[in-house]
Amino acid sequence: MTIEWTEGDLFAASDLPALAHGCNCAGSMGAGIAVEFRRRWPDMFEEYRALCESGRFQPGDVFLWEAPDRTIFNLGTQKTWRTKATLVAIESSVAKMCELADSKRIARVGLPRIGAGLGGLEWDDVREVIGRVASTAKVKLVVFEKFVPAADTPEPPRPTKSRRGSKNP
């Protein structure tokens, strides 16, 4: 179908019935955008962790989870949080996600810059793979290349550094 490259807040896009994100296959969602997926859908995280612990979620796989408000596609892009994502795993998981979305009659799926950043890959390489998969998909992919907070989204609190020996009030 088509692909839309955009910027904004993935979670604030109310016109997206489904969201996707890249994740490791070790059962950890402790960094990056995965933390927000874990916070918003804790039951999804528990099922994901159980799949990983049992060895049933591998790079290139997709774990589909349906919430009352959204469908979530967890894309297996890297083996562990310590290893880099691979273009092969990204291509496989995005292609499988598109097939699943089509079978569920989901017309649009939003996703962030998977595989780049914490995944360790160059965004231009990942972007090319996603574009190639989207060119033959029946679902529209809406890729958020840059995070821009929604106007009504409060800034997250900034962590404070404590000094050794200091006491917190």
C-alpha positions in Angstrom: 0.0 0.0 0.0 1.7 3.2 1.1 3.9 4.6 3.7 3.8 7.9 5.5 6.9 9.4 7.1 5.9 11.8 9.8 6.9 13.3 13.1 4.9 13.7 16.3 3.8 11.6 19.3 3.0 8.0 18.3 0.8 7.5 21.4 -1.2 10.7 20.7 -2.2 9.7 17.2 -5.8 8.7 17.8 -6.4 7.7 14.1 -4.1 4.7 14.4 -5.9 1.5 15.4 -2.5 -0.3 15.8 1.0 0.5 17.1 4.2 -1.4 16.6 7.6 -1.2 18.2 10.9 -3.1 18.0 11.9 -5.1 21.0 14.4 -7.7 22.1 13.6 -11.4 22.5 14.9 -11.6 26.1 11.8 -10.4 27.9 13.1 -6.9 28.8 11.3 -3.6 28.0 13.5 -1.5 30.2 14.7 1.3 27.8 13.6 3.5 25.0 10.0 3.6 23.8 9.4 0.1 25.0 9.2 1.5 28.5 6.1 3.4 27.5 4.6 0.4 25.8 5.2 -1.6 29.1 3.7 1.2 31.2 0.6 1.6 29.1 -0.1 -2.1 28.6 1.3 -4.1 31.6 -0.6 -7.2 30.7 0.9 -7.2 27.2 4.3 -7.0 28.8 3.7 -10.0 31.0 2.6 -12.1 28.1 5.7 -10.9 26.1 8.0 -11.8 28.9 6.5 -15.3 29.2 6.9 -15.8 25.5 10.5 -14.7 25.7 11.3 -16.9 28.7 9.8 -19.9 26.9 11.9 -19.3 23.8 8.8 -18.8 21.6 9.7 -15.2 20.6 12.7 -14.9 18.4 14.2 -12.2 16.1 12.0 -11.8 13.1 8.9 -12.8 15.0 5.8 -10.7 15.9 3.8 -10.9 19.1 0.4 -9.5 18.4 -1.5 -8.2 21.5 -5.0 -6.8 21.4 -6.1 -4.2 23.9 -9.6 -2.7 24.0 -8.3 0.6 22.6 -5.4 -0.6 20.3 -3.7 -3.5 18.7 0.0 -3.8 19.6 2.6 -5.4 17.4 5.8 -6.3 19.2 8.4 -6.8 16.6 11.4 -9.1 17.4 14.2 -6.9 16.1 17.1 -8.1 18.3 18.0 -11.1 20.4 18.8 -9.3 23.6 19.0 -5.7 24.8 22.8 -6.1 24.6 22.9 -7.1 21.0 22.2 -5.0 17.9 19.0 -5.3 15.9 19.4 -6.8 12.4 18.0 -5.7 9.1 16.9 -9.3 8.5 14.9 -9.4 11.7 13.4 -6.0 10.9 12.4 -7.0 7.4 10.9 -10.3 8.6 9.0 -8.9 11.6 7.6 -5.9 9.6 6.5 -8.2 6.8 4.7 -10.5 9.2 3.1 -7.6 11.0 1.7 -6.3 7.7 0.3 -9.7 6.9 -1.3 -10.0 10.4 -2.7 -6.4 10.1 -4.2 -7.2 6.8 -5.8 -10.4 8.2 -7.3 -8.4 11.1 -8.5 -5.7 8.6 -6.3 -3.1 10.2 -5.6 -0.4 7.6 -3.0 1.7 9.4 -0.2 0.9 11.8 2.0 3.5 13.5 5.6 2.8 14.5 8.7 4.7 15.7 12.2 4.5 14.3 12.7 0.8 15.0 16.2 -0.7 15.0 17.9 2.7 15.2 18.9 4.3 18.4 19.1 1.5 21.0 18.9 -1.1 18.2 22.3 0.2 17.0 21.5 0.3 13.2 21.7 3.3 10.9 18.2 4.8 10.4 18.8 5.2 6.6 19.3 1.5 6.3 16.3 0.6 8.4 14.2 3.2 6.5 15.0 1.5 3.2 14.0 -1.9 4.5 10.7 -0.6 5.9 10.0 1.3 2.6 10.6 -1.9 0.6 8.3 -4.0 2.8 5.6 -1.2 2.7 5.7 -1.1 -1.1 4.0 -4.5 -1.3 1.9 -4.4 1.8 -1.8 -3.9 1.9 -1.6 -1.9 5.2 -0.4 1.7 5.5 2.6 2.2 7.7 2.8 5.5 9.5 6.5 5.9 10.6 7.2 8.5 13.2 10.8 9.6 12.3 11.0 12.3 15.0 9.3 12.5 18.3 7.5 15.8 18.9 5.4 15.9 22.1 1.7 16.5 21.6 0.6 20.0 22.9 -1.4 18.4 25.8 1.4 16.0 26.8 3.2 17.1 29.9 6.9 17.0 29.9 8.2 13.9 31.7 9.9 14.6 35.0 13.7 15.0 34.6 15.7 12.7 36.8 17.7 14.4 39.5 21.2 13.3 40.3 22.0 12.8 43.9 25.5 13.5 45.2 27.3 11.0 47.3 26.8 11.8 50.9 23.9 14.2 50.4 20.6 13.7 52.0 17.3 14.0 50.3 14.8 16.4 52.1 
